Amino acid sequence: MNARNSFLLVVLCSLLTLTTRAQDPHPISGINMLKDSRWPSRPDGRTVIEVSWENPTSSDAQQRAWVRDAITNSWGKVANINFTGWGAATASSEGIRIRIDPTGHPHTKGLGTMLDGKPDGMVLNFDFLGDFKCRISKEDCIKFIAVHEFGHALGLAHEHNRADCLCNEDPQGSDGDFYVTPCDLASVMNYCNPKWSNHGRLSPNDVVGIQVIYGKPGGSAPAVTELKEIRFIPCTMDVTDKANTLRQLMSKSSAIRAASFTMETKPVPTKVADKFSVPVTIRYFADNDEAKANGLKKLLVAEGYDDDAINVENMVAVMGSTIPDYIEVWTKTDPVPTRTKFDEIRLIPCTAADREIVRLVRKVIDATPEYEVKAFSEEKNAVPQRAADRLPAPLTIRFFHPDDEGKAYGMKKLLALYGYPIDDIAVENMVPRMSKVYPSYLEIWHK
Amino acid sequence: MKLLIAGLALLAAGPFRCTQKEALRSIDKVSLSLHQYPTRDVLRYEVDSSGIAVHLANSGTGFDSVLYTKAASAALGQSRQGMFRFREVRYANKCLEDGQVMTLAYHAGDSTVRRVRFQNYYHDDLQQLVQFINTQVDSTYRIGYNKDALLRGMEACDK
């Protein structure tokens, strides 16, 4: 009998009397963006993107109107973006330039600002001649495809390219580097969506995602904070990882653009550290940077950090001179209170044969009084081979919030206690790969 | 010395060639799928011993409709010739989103022996296959494989 079978037997014996809670299928969802390709916004927070046609004719006026209508009522409606122009392109036209090709396969030549002023940067097909066909009404094909291509034009890569997507489609085009939420099957950018391009309708998480990137209509949230440097200063060695988490969070945020995100490595004298009354202090050194410092605080609060745990401090009066576009983030203690519960544990069996194991894992957790899990969910779709291949061990525990690292390792110990070979269990930190942290959420993969 | 090298080369190449021939003989169908991204439709060209068929299928719903067929007894032999010339499983120009994506597959019975994916990529051997298919099918079903445009796109991507 091998080790894993022993685990099955031990767990079965231990849990014979346990009942299981009802499954709570959790729709996971998201957006996958290439961060540097975000179009810049004006000081009022609005992003204005010029759109022009390379070869418009009077005979395609209706189709062009369909495209404009579809974009205005999708991306343009839910985010702080204004698509302007829509006239004929000239040699010097900026923004998105669209070529109408009656036989071509629709595409964009890159993502977001890579298209800025690029001739034929986007290609759309209105006639579906040649080897690109449309099986539904032309109006629907044109509108649905336009919504997808404009997603690329706003900087969004294919959702199914993400490593955390359970999708059998081959990755295509660029890879994003900024995940707003977990993988979204319903996204207009996901080839695996059973309703291709989600039939031109943005999914709830497409909406959330594009609003994180460009802000809500009329809002000022997306204004980009421009800085020369943000310096992260952990007061003690114990909080270095916490300071690093803040650094990763800010450096991955599309709302912050700093030339450098530096980390202080020298120890901070105790008398200096003692001056801080809250876990995190954001210091600015020029009057004009107060709004920027408050913006950083806002970002942390939006990410789930406690508002009371963060102070903004004006250092202008303390300093003899001002240092514009420079901010310090001091970390004294962990700004997030330690959680003792899980909101959700998602079990992801790579094959049908793995379901038995993940259900036993669930029973083990259920039977352990130290763990209180609000909801278990189990992935119903088959895991593509490439996703399974990326798992570092037969049983992988993934955490999505820095504070859950200890809990993930605790889970590893627990499963080892129940007889699962400890060398076959890996804990994977997903925080650096996500733009947002997901507190109190674990994924347990088995292959 | 030259004789020795030639002998070694023969030893190495002989069985390999034989294996290749056998493998080629076992191929009873070649399919070229033109993905219609971002839709889930696929225009699939199937070549077997009876000839060529053009299907329009959907990878999500299972919809599969034959649009065109033509008897062409020699087509299979021609189509499978290039099988060993594709060394990679994926040829991709990653600078384009969507665009022309094709999957070439070689089948033996119920199994797929080899599958090669082309994403906005020009390959001479694929061009030959496309040209061959285009000579066989009605003009409505000809495949557009634009060498110049694809090469331009690949060059722009490399810069």
HADDOCK unambig.tbl for C-alpha pairs under 7 A between the chains (distance, minus, plus):
assign (segid A and resid 105 and name CA) (segid B and resid 99 and name CA) 4.76 0.50 0.50
assign (segid A and resid 105 and name CA) (segid B and resid 100 and name CA) 5.72 0.50 0.50
assign (segid A and resid 106 and name CA) (segid B and resid 98 and name CA) 6.61 0.50 0.50
assign (segid A and resid 106 and name CA) (segid B and resid 99 and name CA) 5.38 0.50 0.50
assign (segid A and resid 107 and name CA) (segid B and resid 96 and name CA) 6.66 0.50 0.50
assign (segid A and resid 107 and name CA) (segid B and resid 97 and name CA) 5.39 0.50 0.50
assign (segid A and resid 107 and name CA) (segid B and resid 98 and name CA) 4.88 0.50 0.50
assign (segid A and resid 107 and name CA) (segid B and resid 99 and name CA) 4.61 0.50 0.50
assign (segid A and resid 108 and name CA) (segid B and resid 96 and name CA) 5.85 0.50 0.50
assign (segid A and resid 108 and name CA) (segid B and resid 97 and name CA) 5.27 0.50 0.50
assign (segid A and resid 109 and name CA) (segid B and resid 95 and name CA) 6.15 0.50 0.50
assign (segid A and resid 109 and name CA) (segid B and resid 96 and name CA) 4.72 0.50 0.50
assign (segid A and resid 109 and name CA) (segid B and resid 97 and name CA) 6.45 0.50 0.50
assign (segid A and resid 110 and name CA) (segid B and resid 95 and name CA) 5.38 0.50 0.50
assign (segid A and resid 110 and name CA) (segid B and resid 96 and name CA) 5.48 0.50 0.50
assign (segid A and resid 110 and name CA) (segid B and resid 97 and name CA) 6.32 0.50 0.50
assign (segid A and resid 130 and name CA) (segid B and resid 140 and name CA) 6.86 0.50 0.50
assign (segid A and resid 130 and name CA) (segid B and resid 143 and name CA) 7.00 0.50 0.50
assign (segid A and resid 130 and name CA) (segid B and resid 144 and name CA) 6.89 0.50 0.50
assign (segid A and resid 131 and name CA) (segid B and resid 141 and name CA) 6.66 0.50 0.50
assign (segid A and resid 131 and name CA) (segid B and resid 142 and name CA) 7.00 0.50 0.50
assign (segid A and resid 131 and name CA) (segid B and resid 143 and name CA) 5.74 0.50 0.50
assign (segid A and resid 131 and name CA) (segid B and resid 144 and name CA) 6.68 0.50 0.50
assign (segid A and resid 132 and name CA) (segid B and resid 36 and name CA) 6.09 0.50 0.50
assign (segid A and resid 145 and name CA) (segid B and resid 38 and name CA) 6.66 0.50 0.50
assign (segid A and resid 172 and name CA) (segid B and resid 97 and name CA) 6.81 0.50 0.50
assign (segid A and resid 172 and name CA) (segid B and resid 98 and name CA) 6.98 0.50 0.50
assign (segid A and resid 173 and name CA) (segid B and resid 94 and name CA) 4.36 0.50 0.50
assign (segid A and resid 173 and name CA) (segid B and resid 95 and name CA) 5.94 0.50 0.50
assign (segid A and resid 173 and name CA) (segid B and resid 96 and name CA) 5.48 0.50 0.50
assign (segid A and resid 173 and name CA) (segid B and resid 97 and name CA) 4.73 0.50 0.50
assign (segid A and resid 173 and name CA) (segid B and resid 98 and name CA) 6.90 0.50 0.50
assign (segid A and resid 174 and name CA) (segid B and resid 94 and name CA) 5.61 0.50 0.50
assign (segid A and resid 174 and name CA) (segid B and resid 95 and name CA) 6.33 0.50 0.50
assign (segid A and resid 191 and name CA) (segid B and resid 38 and name CA) 6.34 0.50 0.50
assign (segid A and resid 194 and name CA) (segid B and resid 60 and name CA) 5.75 0.50 0.50
assign (segid A and resid 196 and name CA) (segid B and resid 38 and name CA) 6.62 0.50 0.50
assign (segid A and resid 196 and name CA) (segid B and resid 39 and name CA) 5.21 0.50 0.50
assign (segid A and resid 196 and name CA) (segid B and resid 40 and name CA) 6.16 0.50 0.50
assign (segid A and resid 197 and name CA) (segid B and resid 38 and name CA) 6.46 0.50 0.50
assign (segid A and resid 197 and name CA) (segid B and resid 39 and name CA) 6.93 0.50 0.50
